[in-house]
Amino acid sequence: MTARPFEGIRIIDATHVLAGPFAAYQLALLGADVIKVEHPEEPDQSRDSGGDLALNRRSMGTYFLTQGANKRSITLDLKTEGGREVMRRLLAGADVLVENYRPGAFEALGLGYEAVSEFNPRIIYCSISAFGQEGPRGAQTAYDHVIQATSGIMATTGTPEVNPIKFGSPAIDYATGTMGAFALSAALFQRERTGRGQRIDLAMLDVAMMMMASHLTTYMRNGKVARPNGNDHLHATNSAYRTKDGLVMLGASNLRQQRRLWAALGHPEMAKADNEARTADRDREAALLREIMLTRTADEWEEFLQARHVPAARVRRLDEAMADPHLATRNVVHRFPEGAPGIEGPFGVPVAAFKFAHGGPRVDSPPPRLGADTEAILRELGYSNEDVAALRAQRAV
């Protein structure tokens, strides 16, 4: 079997909630040995979060399951000297540390980048925070929805009548996790060339701004602020319309596609030669499309238009999207048909948004119970049975 890209790389995952754990998870899928560090009495809050209350009570909530596979779990109280010593041993042999505590927290524990790089100069030290490690907001904290409010994304979401609206999913968290995985991959690649470690300062606010990149560029050019337009686009052929039984989203975005659409609908005279003409005639185009789209069901329109190379889709719920047989061909989800420790019955978790021809992302082990690997990891670090007992007596692990 082909080796995956990060086999042999050890990552210490001292993160919680969604963004940080998702960054480490993406590298775990690609072969990294990820050790998740949690407080023994105050674990990752994602463990008691999600739509299955029984799992929440067992500290195996679905929010944790989402990015917990392929990891090992150790419990450490970093406020104790014993816990910090274990952490230092972990970091001495690690390639990567990912942490998303309040800026300055790890420095206060003697585990900041400067201190760690003294005994491990090759460490890739990634700090994920709401606003970054410095600046006027550096000490502030936030979650996905707070960053949506801060960044301007909420103000661009919704309809002209109903706004601001937050996203229906924690998209900034997962975008931050994905950006974190990209930054870590780049730093590891750079280290192969230079031999030097790296300090990564990743901010959720910065990621939110990148998610509005085209809006940002427009604003910087002419001061125009993006407005909430709901399901309507600047061009009528690129918007959502009601059909006999639901909504269909048209995606005739470029000039070639809008010519195909109008030809397919029997109105080639409506096609425009340039985008300015499309914008100027938007109201008339939209009125005609509203009338035409009511003549078929959403599924019928999707099949009809896709067959003519016009992007279009029925607006689906999540359960409908998951039932699409195409999704099964993408390996987006890994299923545990027999359950796992702490989880009775089948469940599934997301994997990655890409496939490799060989050595690609895969799930090897289920999300671990809290502290499931504590003793095994301590023994790997050279702790004896007596040492482990002493750490437990100190409540350090």
C-alpha positions as CSV (number, residue, x, y, z in Angstrom):
1,M,0.0,0.0,0.0
2,T,1.3,3.5,-0.9
3,A,2.5,5.6,2.0
4,R,0.4,8.6,2.8
5,P,2.0,12.1,2.8
6,F,2.3,12.6,6.5
7,E,3.2,9.1,7.8
8,G,6.0,9.5,10.3
9,I,4.9,13.0,11.3
10,R,3.7,13.4,14.9
11,I,1.2,16.2,15.7
12,I,0.3,17.3,19.2
13,D,-3.3,18.5,19.0
14,A,-4.0,20.8,22.0
15,T,-7.1,22.3,20.4
16,H,-10.8,22.3,21.2
17,V,-14.2,22.9,19.5
18,L,-14.1,22.8,15.7
19,A,-11.5,24.8,13.8
20,G,-8.3,23.6,15.5
21,P,-9.4,19.9,15.7
22,F,-10.4,19.9,12.1
23,A,-7.0,21.2,11.0
24,A,-5.2,18.3,12.8
25,Y,-7.8,15.8,11.6
26,Q,-7.1,16.6,8.0
27,L,-3.4,15.7,8.5
28,A,-4.4,12.6,10.5
29,L,-6.4,11.4,7.5
30,L,-3.2,11.7,5.5
31,G,-1.2,9.5,7.9
32,A,0.0,11.8,10.7
33,D,0.2,10.4,14.2
34,V,-2.1,12.9,16.0
35,I,-2.2,12.9,19.8
36,K,-5.1,14.9,21.2
37,V,-4.4,16.6,24.5
38,E,-7.3,17.4,26.8
39,H,-7.8,18.4,30.4
40,P,-8.9,15.3,32.4
41,E,-11.9,17.2,34.0
42,E,-12.6,19.9,31.4
43,P,-12.2,18.2,28.0
44,D,-12.9,19.6,24.6
45,Q,-16.3,21.1,24.7
46,S,-17.2,19.5,21.4
47,R,-17.4,16.2,23.3
48,D,-20.7,17.2,24.9
49,S,-22.1,19.0,21.8
50,G,-24.2,17.8,18.9
51,G,-27.6,16.4,18.1
52,D,-27.4,13.1,20.0
53,L,-27.9,13.8,23.7
54,A,-26.9,10.3,24.8
55,L,-23.5,10.7,23.1
56,N,-23.1,14.1,24.6
57,R,-23.5,12.6,28.1
58,R,-20.8,10.1,27.3
59,S,-18.4,12.8,26.1
60,M,-18.7,11.4,22.5
61,G,-20.9,14.1,21.0
62,T,-21.3,14.3,17.2
63,Y,-19.3,17.6,17.1
64,F,-16.3,15.7,18.5
65,L,-16.8,12.7,16.2
66,T,-16.7,15.0,13.2
67,Q,-12.9,15.5,13.6
68,G,-11.9,12.9,16.1
69,A,-11.0,9.8,14.0
70,N,-7.4,8.7,13.5
71,K,-6.4,10.4,16.7
72,R,-5.1,9.2,20.1
73,S,-6.2,10.8,23.3
74,I,-4.2,11.7,26.3
75,T,-5.4,13.7,29.3
76,L,-3.1,16.3,30.9
77,D,-3.7,19.1,33.3
78,L,-1.2,21.7,32.1
79,K,-1.6,23.8,35.2
80,T,0.4,21.1,37.1
81,E,4.1,20.7,36.8
82,G,3.7,17.0,36.1
83,G,1.3,17.7,33.2
84,R,3.6,20.4,31.8
85,E,6.6,18.0,32.0
86,V,4.6,15.4,30.0
87,M,3.7,18.0,27.5
88,R,7.4,19.0,27.1
89,R,8.3,15.4,26.5
90,L,5.6,15.1,23.9
91,L,6.8,18.3,22.2
92,A,10.4,17.3,22.2
93,G,9.6,14.4,19.9
94,A,6.9,16.1,17.9
95,D,6.9,17.7,14.4
96,V,3.9,19.9,15.0
97,L,2.0,21.6,17.8
98,V,-1.5,23.0,17.1
99,E,-3.1,25.0,19.9
100,N,-6.1,27.3,19.9
101,Y,-6.1,28.7,23.5
102,R,-6.4,32.4,24.3
103,P,-3.3,34.2,23.0
104,G,-0.6,34.2,25.7
105,A,-2.0,31.2,27.6
106,F,0.7,28.8,26.4
107,E,3.4,31.4,27.0
108,A,2.2,31.8,30.6
109,L,2.6,28.0,31.0
110,G,6.2,28.1,29.7
111,L,5.1,26.4,26.5
112,G,5.2,29.3,24.1
113,Y,7.0,29.1,20.8
114,E,10.2,30.6,22.0
115,A,10.4,28.1,24.9
116,V,9.5,25.1,22.8
117,S,11.8,25.9,19.9
118,E,14.7,26.1,22.4
119,F,14.6,22.3,22.8
120,N,12.9,21.5,19.5
121,P,14.0,23.9,16.8
122,R,12.3,21.9,14.1
123,I,8.8,22.3,15.6
124,I,6.0,23.7,13.5
125,Y,4.1,25.7,16.1
126,C,0.6,26.7,15.0
127,S,-1.6,29.0,17.1
128,I,-5.2,29.4,16.0
129,S,-7.2,32.2,17.5
130,A,-10.2,34.4,16.8
131,F,-8.2,37.6,15.9
132,G,-4.6,36.6,15.9
133,Q,-1.8,36.7,18.4
134,E,-1.4,40.5,18.4
135,G,-3.3,43.7,17.4
136,P,-6.1,45.6,19.2
137,R,-8.4,42.6,19.3
138,G,-5.7,40.0,20.0
139,A,-6.8,39.3,23.5
140,Q,-10.5,38.9,22.5
141,T,-12.2,35.6,22.1
142,A,-14.9,34.4,19.7
143,Y,-16.7,31.6,18.0
144,D,-17.7,31.0,14.4
145,H,-20.9,33.1,14.6
146,V,-19.2,35.9,16.4
147,I,-16.6,36.1,13.6
148,Q,-19.4,36.1,11.1
149,A,-20.8,39.2,12.8
150,T,-17.4,40.9,13.1
151,S,-16.2,40.3,9.6
152,G,-19.2,41.5,7.6
153,I,-20.2,38.1,6.3
154,M,-23.5,38.2,8.2
155,A,-24.3,41.6,6.7
156,T,-23.9,40.2,3.2
157,T,-26.1,37.2,4.0
158,G,-29.9,37.1,3.8
159,T,-32.4,39.0,1.6
160,P,-32.8,42.8,1.2
161,E,-35.8,42.5,3.6
162,V,-34.4,40.0,6.1
163,N,-30.7,40.5,7.1
164,P,-28.2,40.1,8.6
165,I,-28.3,36.3,8.7
166,K,-25.6,33.9,9.9
167,F,-24.6,30.9,7.8
168,G,-26.6,27.7,8.4
169,S,-23.3,25.8,9.1
170,P,-20.2,26.8,11.0
171,A,-18.4,27.4,7.7
172,I,-15.7,29.7,9.2
173,D,-14.7,27.1,11.7
174,Y,-14.2,24.5,9.0
175,A,-12.6,27.0,6.6
176,T,-10.2,27.9,9.3
177,G,-9.4,24.2,9.9
178,T,-8.8,23.7,6.2
179,M,-6.6,26.8,6.0
180,G,-4.8,25.5,9.1
181,A,-4.1,22.2,7.4
182,F,-2.8,24.1,4.3
183,A,-0.5,26.2,6.4
184,L,0.8,23.2,8.3
185,S,1.4,21.4,5.0
186,A,3.3,24.4,3.6
187,A,5.4,24.7,6.8
188,L,6.3,21.0,6.8
189,F,7.3,21.2,3.1
190,Q,9.4,24.4,3.8
191,R,11.1,22.6,6.7
192,E,12.2,19.8,4.3
193,R,14.1,22.5,2.4
194,T,15.4,24.6,5.2
195,G,15.6,22.3,8.3
196,R,14.0,25.1,10.3
197,G,10.7,25.0,12.2
198,Q,8.0,27.6,11.8
199,R,5.6,29.8,13.8
200,I,2.1,30.0,12.3
201,D,-0.3,32.7,13.5
202,L,-3.8,31.8,12.1
203,A,-6.8,34.0,12.8
204,M,-10.4,33.1,12.2
205,L,-11.1,36.7,11.2
206,D,-8.5,36.6,8.5
207,V,-10.1,33.4,7.1
208,A,-13.5,35.1,7.1
209,M,-12.0,38.0,5.1
210,M,-10.5,35.5,2.6
211,M,-14.0,33.9,2.3
212,M,-15.2,37.3,1.0
213,A,-12.1,37.8,-1.2
214,S,-14.0,39.1,-4.3
215,H,-16.2,41.4,-2.2
216,L,-13.0,42.7,-0.5
217,T,-11.3,43.4,-3.7
218,T,-14.3,45.3,-5.1
219,Y,-14.5,47.4,-1.9
220,M,-10.8,48.2,-2.0
221,R,-11.2,49.4,-5.6
222,N,-14.3,51.5,-5.5
223,G,-15.8,51.4,-2.0
224,K,-18.8,49.4,-3.0
225,V,-20.0,47.2,-0.1
226,A,-21.6,43.9,-0.9
227,R,-25.3,43.8,-0.1
228,P,-27.5,40.8,0.8
229,N,-29.4,39.6,-2.3
230,G,-30.8,36.3,-1.0
231,N,-31.1,33.8,-3.9
232,D,-30.8,36.5,-6.6
233,H,-27.6,37.1,-8.4
234,L,-26.6,40.2,-10.4
235,H,-27.7,38.3,-13.5
236,A,-31.2,36.8,-13.8
237,T,-29.9,33.6,-15.4
238,N,-27.8,32.9,-12.3
239,S,-30.5,32.9,-9.7
240,A,-33.1,30.7,-8.0
241,Y,-36.7,30.3,-9.2
242,R,-39.9,28.6,-8.0
243,T,-41.0,25.6,-10.0
244,K,-44.1,23.4,-9.8
245,D,-42.8,21.8,-6.6
246,G,-39.8,23.6,-5.2
247,L,-36.8,25.8,-6.0
248,V,-34.3,25.4,-8.8
249,M,-31.0,27.3,-8.8
250,L,-29.9,28.3,-12.2
251,G,-26.2,28.7,-12.8
252,A,-26.0,30.1,-16.3
253,S,-23.2,32.4,-15.2
254,N,-21.0,33.2,-18.2
255,L,-22.1,34.5,-21.6
256,R,-21.9,31.1,-23.3
257,Q,-24.1,29.4,-20.7
258,Q,-26.7,32.1,-20.8
259,R,-26.9,31.7,-24.6
260,R,-27.5,28.0,-24.1
261,L,-30.1,28.6,-21.5
262,W,-32.2,31.0,-23.6
263,A,-31.9,28.7,-26.6
264,A,-33.0,25.7,-24.5
265,L,-36.0,27.7,-23.2
266,G,-37.0,28.8,-26.8
267,H,-36.1,32.4,-26.3
268,P,-32.7,32.9,-28.1
269,E,-33.6,36.6,-28.6
270,M,-33.1,37.1,-24.9
271,A,-29.4,36.2,-25.0
272,K,-27.0,39.1,-24.5
273,A,-23.6,39.9,-26.1
274,D,-22.1,41.3,-22.9
275,N,-22.6,41.3,-19.1
276,E,-23.5,44.9,-18.9
277,A,-26.5,44.2,-21.2
278,R,-27.5,41.3,-18.9
279,T,-27.4,43.6,-15.9
280,A,-29.4,46.3,-17.6
281,D,-32.1,43.9,-18.7
282,R,-32.2,41.9,-15.4
283,D,-35.8,42.7,-14.4
284,R,-37.3,41.7,-17.8
285,E,-35.2,38.4,-17.9
286,A,-36.2,37.5,-14.3
287,A,-39.9,38.1,-15.0
288,L,-39.8,35.8,-18.0
289,L,-37.8,33.1,-16.1
290,R,-40.3,33.2,-13.2
291,E,-43.0,32.4,-15.7
292,I,-41.2,29.7,-17.5
293,M,-39.8,27.9,-14.5
294,L,-43.3,27.3,-13.1
295,T,-44.0,25.0,-16.1
296,R,-42.0,22.0,-14.8
297,T,-40.8,20.4,-11.5
298,A,-37.4,21.2,-10.1
299,D,-36.1,17.7,-10.9
300,E,-37.4,18.0,-14.4
301,W,-35.6,21.3,-14.9
302,E,-32.4,20.0,-13.4
303,E,-32.4,17.0,-15.8
304,F,-33.4,19.1,-18.8
305,L,-30.9,21.8,-18.3
306,Q,-27.9,19.7,-17.2
307,A,-28.4,17.6,-20.4
308,R,-27.9,20.8,-22.3
309,H,-24.8,21.8,-20.4
310,V,-26.5,24.5,-18.4
311,P,-25.6,24.4,-14.6
312,A,-28.8,23.9,-12.6
313,A,-29.9,22.1,-9.5
314,R,-33.0,21.5,-7.4
315,V,-32.5,23.1,-4.0
316,R,-32.1,20.1,-1.6
317,R,-32.1,19.5,2.1
318,L,-29.1,17.8,3.7
319,D,-30.9,14.4,3.9
320,E,-31.7,14.6,0.2
321,A,-28.1,15.6,-0.7
322,M,-26.8,12.6,1.4
323,A,-29.1,10.3,-0.5
324,D,-27.7,11.3,-3.9
325,P,-25.9,8.2,-5.2
326,H,-23.2,10.4,-6.7
327,L,-22.0,11.3,-3.2
328,A,-21.2,7.6,-2.5
329,T,-18.7,7.6,-5.3
330,R,-16.7,10.5,-3.7
331,N,-15.7,8.8,-0.5
332,V,-16.7,11.9,1.4
333,V,-18.1,9.9,4.3
334,H,-16.6,7.0,6.3
335,R,-19.1,4.7,8.0
336,F,-18.6,2.7,11.2
337,P,-21.3,0.1,10.7
338,E,-20.6,-1.7,14.0
339,G,-20.2,1.4,16.2
340,A,-17.1,2.1,18.3
341,P,-16.0,2.2,21.9
342,G,-18.5,4.5,23.7
343,I,-20.8,4.5,20.7
344,E,-23.5,1.9,20.2
345,G,-24.8,1.4,16.7
346,P,-23.6,2.7,13.3
347,F,-22.4,6.2,12.6
348,G,-20.4,8.0,10.0
349,V,-18.0,10.9,9.8
350,P,-16.8,13.2,7.1
351,V,-13.4,12.5,5.5
352,A,-11.8,15.0,3.1
353,A,-12.9,17.0,0.1
354,F,-10.5,15.4,-2.3
355,K,-9.2,12.0,-3.5
356,F,-5.7,10.9,-4.4
357,A,-4.9,8.3,-7.0
358,H,-2.8,6.6,-4.3
359,G,-1.9,7.2,-0.7
360,G,-4.9,9.4,-0.1
361,P,-6.9,10.4,2.9
362,R,-8.7,7.6,4.9
363,V,-10.1,6.8,8.3
364,D,-8.2,4.1,10.1
365,S,-9.5,4.3,13.7
366,P,-12.6,5.7,15.4
367,P,-12.7,8.8,17.5
368,P,-11.2,7.9,20.9
369,R,-12.8,8.1,24.3
370,L,-11.4,10.7,26.6
371,G,-7.9,9.7,27.8
372,A,-8.1,6.3,26.1
373,D,-4.4,6.3,25.2
374,T,-3.0,8.1,28.2
375,E,-1.1,5.2,29.7
376,A,0.2,3.9,26.4
377,I,1.5,7.3,25.4
378,L,3.1,7.9,28.8
379,R,4.9,4.6,28.4
380,E,6.1,5.6,24.9
381,L,7.6,8.6,26.6
382,G,9.5,6.5,29.1
383,Y,7.3,6.8,32.2
384,S,7.3,3.7,34.4
385,N,4.2,2.3,36.2
386,E,5.3,4.1,39.3
387,D,5.6,7.4,37.4
388,V,2.2,7.0,35.9
389,A,0.7,6.3,39.3
390,A,2.4,9.4,40.7
391,L,1.0,11.5,37.9
392,R,-2.5,10.2,38.6
393,A,-2.1,10.9,42.3
394,Q,-1.2,14.5,41.4
395,R,-4.2,14.6,39.1
396,A,-1.8,15.7,36.4
397,V,-3.3,13.1,33.9
